[in-house]
Amino acid sequence: MTKPLIGITASGLTELSFSSRIHDAIYSMPEPYVASVSRAGGIPVLIPPIDGISDILQKLDGIVFSGGADVHPSFYNGDVHHPKLQNSDQMRDKFEIELIKLAVKNPNLPILTICRGTQVLNIALGGTLLEHLPEHVDKDIHRSADGLWTDHDVTINDGSLLADITGTPIVHTTSGHHQALGNIANDLHVVASAKDTIVEAVEHNTHPWCLAVQWHPERTTLTDPTQQAIFDALIKESAA
């Protein structure tokens, strides 16, 4: 059986400052995304944020919108002068918003969005973001004190696609985000939350396989079967 082609969105050129002795700019993708897709039986394909390649969706069997830098507030009517706004790449923002709008119109294309990717999905469909979580919760459990990875539990709603995939009402997740979903787009519904009520996962109301998680399942797929199951389910659906 032919392995399904799974697109994974890459970081923008101004988002991260990667370079080498012979290249001034590098499109990049964290290894765990590639490993998780490959382990599940898919073929990972990097999708750089450049104009004119939205037709790539016609070549793919599934797609992952990956994590990354803050989406610029101008795309969701946020505060462009917010003091906690982190680095953003507006070319990537524009490209992925347009790409995800096209993706959700294709019922035969399974979609997985992760962290920033989930925020892009919500914005593309008319939702908003909480621009800095410490302003909305008493204790920030979604990243470490130095702004890096941390772990916390997420409660999943019964009857959701996510519940069917993981097979458990509670998953232990790894995250590192300072933003989260605000107003949920009309085309989405909440299927998982953290103990502080921050939305952790949404699904599309009409697309048959569109799963969006706020945490980073790719970080722990090697050791946590519930997280690898998310990629396994994506590949299974993409190969159908």
N, C-alpha and C positions, 0 to 999 in steps of 0.2 A: 504494500500500500504506500502511495506517495505521501510523504510527510507534508503537513500544511505549512504554508508560508505565513509567518506572523510578523507583521510590522511592529516596530518599537520606536517611538519618537525619541529623537536624540536632543541633546542640549544645544542651545544656540551659541553662536560664536562669541557674543558679548556677555553671556551668562556666567561662564567659567573661564579662567585665564590659563587654559592649557596651551602649551607651545612646546616646540622641540628645537634642537640645534638647527634643523633644516626647514621647519615649518613655523610660520608665525601664528597660525590659527588652526584649531582642530575641532571637528565635530566629535562629540564623545557620548558614551553610554556606559553606565556602571555594569560591571561584569555580572552581578547577581541576576539582572533581568535576562541576560543571554543564557546563563546557566539554568535558570528556572524554566524558561521556554524550551530549551534544548532537552532538559531532563524529562519534560512532559511529552516529548516526541515531536516538537515543532522545529521549524527552521527559522531562526531569528533574522530579521531584515531591518537594518538601521534606516530610519526615515529622518533625514536632516531637514530643518525648517527653511526651505527655500521655495521661492515662487515657482509655480508652474508644474508641480508634481502631485497635485491632488488626484490625478488619474491613477496614481499608484494603488488606490483603493480597489480598482478593478482587478488588480493582479494578486491581491492578498486574500488569504482565507480567514484571517483574524487580525486584530490590532490591539496593541497595548499603548495607552497614553501614559508616559512615565512621569516620575517626579522631577523636581527641579526648583528653580528660583521663583520668587513671587511673581504672580501675574500683575502687570501694571494696573493701578486703580482706575485709569482712564477707560478700561474695558468694562467696568461694572459700576461706573458712577461713584467710585470711592474717593478717598481723600488722597490726592496726588502729592500732598505735602506732609503726609503722616510721618512723624519722626522715626518710627520703627520699620518703615518700608525698607526692604532689602533689595539687593541687586535684581534687576529684571532684564529680560530680553524681549523687546516689543515686537521684533520680527517673528520670534518664536510664538509669542502670544497670538498675534494676528493669524499666523499660519495654522496653529493648532485649533483655534476657535473655528476657522473656516473648515478645517479638515473634519472636526468632530461633528459639525452641522451636517456635512455630507454623509459621514459614517452612520449616524443614527437614522438616516433615511433609507438605509440598506438593511432590510430585515435578515438578509442572509450573511451578514458580516458580524460575527461575535466581537464584542467590545469590552475590554477591561481597562479601567482607568485607575491610576494609583496616585495618591497624595495630590500633587499639583495637577495631575491629569483629571482628577475628580473635581477640582476647583474649576478647571477649564470647562469641563462638561457643564457644570452648574451655570457658569457665566454665559456660555454659548447658548444655553436654553432660556436665559433671562433671569437667572438667580444672582445673588450677591455673596460677598465674603465678609467674614469678621477679620478685620485687617491686622489685629494683634491680640491673640488669645488672652494674655494676662490682664487685659482691660475688661474681659467678660467672664472670667472665672476666678474663684478665690485662690485656687492653687493650680498652677499649670502642670498637668501630668503628661503633656504631650511632647515634651522635649526635656533634656537634661538642663542643669543649671548653666552649663557652658554652651547651650544651644545645639547640642548634638543628640545622639540616639538615646531613647529611653523605652521602657516596656510598661504596658498597662493592659488591663482586660477590657474587652468590648462585648456587650450583650447584643445578640442577634435576634431579630423578630422571627417568630414561628411562621412557617409558610412562605418564607422568602427564598429566592434562588440561592442566596448566600447560606442560609440555614441548610438547604438541601446539599450544597457542595461541601460544607465543612462538617456536617453531621453532629454539630454541638451548639448549644445555646450561648456558650461563652468561649471566645478565643483570646489567647494571649498574643498581643501585638507589639510590634516595634514601630516607633514613630519618631519624628524629629521636626515637626512643623510648628510654626508660630501663628499660622492663619488657619481658618476653617470655614465651612459653609455657613452662610448667614441665612438669607431668605432662600428657601428651596424653590427651584424652578418648577413651574406647573406640570411639566412633563415627567418629573421625577417624584419618587416617594422614599421616605426614610425607612431603612431596614436594619440599622444597627446604631448604637449610641454608646458613649463612654459614661462612666458613673457621674461625671459632671454635666451630663446632658448634651455635650458636644456631639454633633452628628458624625458618625464614623463610616457609614455606608449608605448609598442610595442605589435604587434601580430605576430603569426607565419604565414608564407606565405601559407603553405599547410595543417597544422593540423587544423581540423574543429573548435576546441574550445581551444585555448591557448592564454590567456590574461595575460599580464605582466604590472603591474603598479609600479612606483617608490615610490609613497607615501604609507601611511598606512590607507587604507579604514576601517580596523577593529576598528580604534580609534574612529570613529564617526558614526558607523552604528546605534547606539541607537537613535541618534537625526537627522541624515541626510539620507533621503530615497534614495538618489542617490548612497550612499556608501553601504547601506544594499542591494541595488539592484544588486550590483556586486556579493555578496554571494548568493542572491536569484537565480540569473541566473546560477551560478555554480551548485547549487543544482538541479535546474530544468533540466539542461542538464545532470547531473549525474544520475538522476532518469529516464531519457528517455529510 
